[in-house]
């Protein structure tokens, strides 16, 4: 199906005041929602940090529908994921935002390491946690993946049927993006150069050298800064969405480690995506998004039931936090339809 549509900081980190960008409200909070910090272990006994959002006045003697929400690649749960979780809790869902392994307050060393399997495992660990709560219907748990987490939640859902409905927003296929870059603009020779640099960095770090970082968002704009980098800068490097986790460094936020980033080269989340069926999938993207190739490909490869929802006038980062553009009504309708309230 194809359709179209025309915060406060948590104690675990620090930020500056929100920007006045039109409609942007990354740090949105709601007096209709109760917020609690939680931790739990993944399958590998690593601590996962999450923020649990529940509708105020939730009847804990009944079981309710729940959703796990994952943040953009290089971000933390306080960037976009908490906003989505808050909005879904306003609509009556129990919502859990999570820090992916190696990021934010979740465990994993070195910090900012890339491990697609452990990123996907974070979603399954979130389902473990939600399913253990007496007020959650463990048969009615869905998931939302934003940006890179869109590919991680697909990877998780392929082997975790407990996720009954899956939505992605502004999805990046981090495997294809690493191998080929956007619009297949990276050559094989360039790919091999990246792989060689990562291998060299492994040698350097094994010999005691300092961890090096790559990618991510620039910290300063220049006359020749690429428009896509400017788009990310406006979110990650301004009060609009800037956030440094407790114990973290502003110098390394958004930047994965150089030696590990090549792990994405072996990441193929869309392989076997059709096996998620008959569980429904919703792909949300902006019609101006530089990343739309990934949502379009995933939608093409997925089996029914599936839906592609295109937001008119929206770019990639717009759907991180611009509440005037994010189709929360669509997400609410999707999960309300496919997660059936047990109420017992």
N, C-alpha and C positions, 0 to 999 in steps of 0.2 A: 504494500500500500504506500502511496506517495501523497504527502500533504504539505502545505506551506502556511506560514503565518507572517502576516504583514510584519555592626559588629564590635562588638567589643573584643579586646584582646583577652586571651586566656592566660593564666598565671605562668604557663610554661615558657613564655617567650616575651619578646618586646616588639613594638611597632610604633610608627608615627601615626598621626591622626589621618582619618580617611580623606582621600582626595574628593574634589567636587566634580568629578567626571560625570557627565549626564547619565543618570540611571545606574551608575556603578555603586555597589553597596556590598563589597566583599565582606566587611566586618559586621554585617547585619545581625541584630539580635531581636528576639521576640518575647514579649511578656506572655505569650500563649504557650511557651515551650520551657520545659525544665532541662537543664544541662548538667551533665556529670562526667568527670574525667574517669576513664576506666583503663585497666591494663589486663592482658591475658596472654597466654603462650600460644605460639603457632606450633605446627607439628614437629618442628625441630627444636622446641623448647626455648625459642627466642621470644623475648617480651615484645608484644605489640601494644602500642599506645593508641587509644581511641577516645572519641568524645561521643557520649550517648545522649541523644536528643529524644525526649518523650513529650507527647502532648500534656500540657498542664491538666491535672485532674484525671490522668489516665487511670482507668479501673484495672488495678493489678490482679483482680480476681478473674479477669478474662484474659484470653490470649489474643494478641494483636498482630497485624501484618508488620513486617520489618524490612528495612533496606540497608545494605552496606554501601557506603559512598567512598570512592577513591579519588585522590587528588591528582592534579596534572604531574607529569614527569618533571622532577627537579623541584617540585613545590613541597609543601607540607599541608596537613589537614586544615590548617587555619587559612589556607589560600584556596578558595572556591568550594572545597568539599564541605566545610562547615556551613557555608551559605546554603548549599543544596540540601544538606541534612536538616537544617533549621526549617527551611520552606516545606520539606516533606513532612516534618513533624507537625507543622501547623495544619497540615491536611489530614492528620490523624494517624500517620505512620510512626512507628518506632524507627529511628534512623541512627546509624552508627557511622561516623566518619573515622577513617583510620590513617595512620602514618605508615607508608610502605616501609618494609625492612630497610635499614640503613639510612632512613630519613627521619627528620623530626625527632620525636621522643621515642620512637621504636628502636629496638636493639639492632646491632649489626656493625661490624668493624671490617675495614675502615669506613668512616662516615662517607655517605654519598656513593657507595659502591653500587655497581649495576649487577643485578641478578634477576632476570626475567622470571625464573621459576619461583624465587622467593617473593617477588612482587605479586605474582598470581596467588601464591600461598597465603599472602596477607588477606586477600578476599575470603579464601576458604576459612581462615582462622576467625575472621569476622563473623562468618556464618556459624562456626563452632560456638562463639561467645553468645550470639543472639539466640541460638537454639537452646542454650542452657538456661535462659531466663524464663522464669515461670509465666511471665506476662506476654511472652512472644510465642506465636504459633510457628513452630519450627518447620511446618509444611508450607508456610507462606512467607518465604524470605526472598527478596529480590536484590538487585545490585545495580549501581550506577557507576560508570567509569568515565572520568573527565580527562580529555587529552590523552596522554600516554596510558593512563589507567584504563582507557577504553580498550586498548589492546591487551592489557593485563587481565581485565575481567573476562574477556572472551577466552583467553588462555585458561583461566580458572574454570569457567563455566563448562568448557568442553569435557572436563573430567570431574566436575562436581555438580551432579544433578539436583543438589539441594537448593541451588539458585534457580528459582522457578520463573523468573522474568528478568531480562537483562537489558539495560539501556546504556548507550554511550553518547557522549556529548563532545563535539569538536575533537573527535578521535584522531590520534596519531597511531599508526602502525609503527612502533619503534624499531621493529626489525627492518622493514622496508625503508624507513627513513634513514637508518644507519647504513644499509647496504647501498642504496641508490640515491639518497637525498630526495628532495621534493621534485616531482615531475621527472624522475629518472635523470637528474642532471649530473650525477656523479659517475665517473668512469670506473672501470675495473681497476685501472692503474692507480687511480686516486684511492680506491678502497684498499688496495694492497699497501699503499703508503701509510694509511691509518693503522692497519693491522701491524705493520712493521714497527711503527712508533710505539704502539701499545706493548708489543713484545719487548722492545728495548727498555721501556719504562719498568716492566716486570723485573728485568735484570738489575736495573738501577735500584729499585726498591728492595729487592732481595739482598743486595749488597749493603743495605742500610741507608739508601738515599731517601729523600723526602717524597711523600705522596704528591703527585701532580694531578691537576684537574683540567677538564676540557669542556667544550661546548657551553651550554647554558646561555644566560643572558648577559650582554655587555653591561659594564658598570658606568660607562660614559658614552654619550652620543657624539658623533663627529659628522662632518658634512657628508661623508660617504657611507654612513651607517645604513645598512640594508633596511628597507621598509618593514620586513618581518621582524628583524631585531628591534626596530623602533616600537613595533606593536607589543612585543614582550616587555621591553623596557618600561613602557607606560604602566604595566601592571606590576612587575616585580621590583622595579627600582624607584618607584614613586609612592607616596602615601596611599595611593589607590589600593595596592595589594602587598606592599613590602612587609616582610615579616622575618625576623631572625629567631629561630628556636633557642631556648635556653641552652647555654653551653656551645652554641654554634657560632659561626663567623659570617658576617655579612660578605666577606671576600669570597666565600665558597658556596653561598646559597645559590641554588639552581645548577651548580656545576658537578657533574659526575666525575669519578676518578678516571684518569686517562687510561690506566692499565686495565680497568674493568669494562670500559664503555664498549669495547668490541664484543662483549657477550651478546649484544643486540644483533650482531651479524648472524648469529645462529638462532634467532628468534623468529618463528613463522606462525604468528597467532591465527592467521586466517586458514591455515591448513586444517581441514576437517571441521570447519565452522558449521557446516551443514548438519553435523551430528548433534548440535545443541537442540535442534528441532525434535519434538514439537513444542519445546519451551519457546515463548515468544521473544523476539528481539526488536528493539527500537533504536534507530540510529538518528541522532539529531545533529544537524550541522547548519552553519550559516551559508547563505548563497554567495557571500564574499570571502569565505574562509580559504586561506592559502592551503589548508590541510584537507580540503573536501575530497581529494582523490581517495583517501583512505576509507571514509565512510561510504563512498560510492562503491568501492570495490567490495567492502565487507557486505554491503546490502546485496550486491549482485551474487556473491558466493553463498550467502546464507540461505537456508531453506525456510519455507513457510512454517509458522506465521512470522512475518517480518514487516517492518514499517520504516520508511525513510521520511523524516520530518525536516523540511528545509525552512529555516528562519530567514525571511526576507530582510536584507539590509544589514545582516550580522556577519562580522568577521570571526576569525578563530577565537581570539581572546575575549571578544565581546560576550561570549557565552560562558566565560568564567564568572562574571560578576554583574553584568548589566541586567538588572532585574526587570527593566522595561522590555528587554528582548528575549530573555530566557523563557522558554515555554513551559513554565511550571504547571500550567493547566493541562498541557499535553502529558507531562510525566505523571501527574495525578490521575488522569483518565486511564493511562496505560497500566499503571500498577493497581488501580482500583479494579480494573477489568480482569487482570490476570492473577492477582493475589486475592483470593476469596476470603473475606472476613469470616473467621470461625466463630468468634464470639462465645466460646465456651471455656 
